[in-house]
Structure formats: structure tokens, C-alpha cells
Amino acid sequence: MEKQRNGVGRRKEAVTRVFLSKGDGKITVNGKDYKTYFSLVYLQNQVVRPFKTVDAVGKFDVKITAEGGGVKGQAEAAMLGIARVLLETNPDFRPALKAAGLLKRDPRSVERKKFGHKKARRSFQFSKR
């Protein structure tokens, strides 16, 4: 058996560790099938997107541990993690993954709350009198 490769994906507060090995396309997230864990179809598609991009659907088994954030953040973090590990397995995948924008971490996250404000930018209600 080929050695197992691993990588990390992050998005907002979500962090996923991805373990990739040769197999028949089984994807598990925190011990559950990914279709059970990510119940929404568009999130399932996000997880499989790197494989579809490089035409490797059903060639690898993936084990993902996800923590932090929400379900959407975890799905997008898994997508990045899988893309990174695929690149590690075969450097020839780089142009396709890069063109699809799968090797880029999404830097958007929640802006911090400022003092003297109700939220990050929202001020307290102003009363003239």
C-alpha cells in the first residue's frame, strides 16, 4: 500500500486535517460518510470538487478530521486540504487546481469588535437629546 499523505485546510475558524491514500473513493469526515456529515448537496460538491478538477474521482480514500467553525467553513476547508494533498501526490495536477482556484486560502474572516462600538462597525444609537 502506498503511504498515506496528509495536509491541512483552513477557512474562517474551521480547520480540517486531510489524510489521503489509494483506494476506491470513500470519503469520511469525523468517522461519518461525507454525504451524512455535509447534508447539503452543494457542500458535498465542494468536498469532491478537487477530484473532479483533476479527474481522480474514485481513485483515493480520504479521511478528514474537521473542527471549529460551521459546516460551510469546514466543507471549504476540506476542499483546500484535499487540493493541497492531491498536489503533493502528483505535481502535474498544479495547473488544473490553480486554474480552478483551489490552491488559494480564502482570507475572509470575521472582523474584530472595536471598543466604543456595538459590533465591528455598528455604533451605539446616537441620541441628540
Buried (B, 14 or more C-beta within 10 A) or exposed (E): EEEEBBBEBBBBBBBBBBBBBEBEEEBBBEEEEBBEBBEEEEBBEBBBBBBEBBEBEEBBBBBBBBEBBEBBBBBBBBBBBBBBBBBEBEEEBBEBBBEBEBBEEBEEEEEEEEEEEEEEEEEEEEEEE
